[in-house]
């Protein structure tokens, strides 16, 4: 018994199509987005494409699996791939603060850029403002696509609590930077000179007094200095966010929603599928990770448990001859053992009592049957969860990847994941 996709997702044509320029792996946290993105990038590169994988905060073992000691904001070429088809694989990890700094440096003169970069409010904003990581992922994607140096960009979206944050964050940050409060704080800088100072001293007095109590006078001054320096760059945030959003809607982009066969993960995947449809973004399909199967799918959990119980019940009856009581007949006395022999037998009996009992074949078989029953229960639960998703979204193509016994730690492991993705991910030995 396995999860039988109603609409299989064919990965290789998607990766091979020259028109496919961006693949975005999205989904909730902890479902294998980063590994999926890396495996797709490796497979596309070994099939002849020049690929860069943009990952967000990957586990160190994943960087090592690509033969790279560490990833940073600059694409690094991955060595050791099969490049006979002429492909290349590059990988990078988003550094959101460095990306924000690059935006400032690119859109402000040297003096103003330095004033912005050294501003305490900017440093806090660029390092930890809600939505900054997602916004910078969009910015970096736009930068990579503008360079036109790669055939294919594979994006691993940030590990947000909600997969929707990737689409929402750019608008939220743009709304903040274009919001009424920021524009009000920016107004003195726009007026300029003595008039600006007069405006600041009079027109802002009531607001700054209130905000000063809430935020602190120094923080308020830092914010005012920041918005004054950023005046020339504010408009660019919204413009670039809109441009990248349109890029994600373009035919050359393909979204892959990644999920595990669990209720919460597939509920999040369903929300994201609906959001992509509402935003008219191209959805390629669903990658269902960590799917369980069994090589003995015809043996149900109920039958396996019943068989195990039957074996346990048969083991209650002592099927061995046991030890007979000693008899004191004359024949026995004539053949009685010497005291030394009796002591030797007693010692052997003591050793046998201390030694652990070796499980019988029936006990081992019953244990294996119970393990099989547990696996089949997991398979059935995953099937029900998957069925609920497909009932809501029967149009979504699906590929599945078998649950692996351990972590992926080298290119061979990523290659195995890629093979399973392309084959539909049917668990080995499943029926």
Beta strands, then each sheet from edge to edge (+ up, - down):
strand 1: 22-26
strand 2: 50-55
strand 3: 76-77
strand 4: 88-93
strand 5: 152-156
strand 6: 253-260
strand 7: 283-291
strand 8: 398-402
sheet 1: 3+ 4- 2- 5- 1- 6- 7- 8-
end
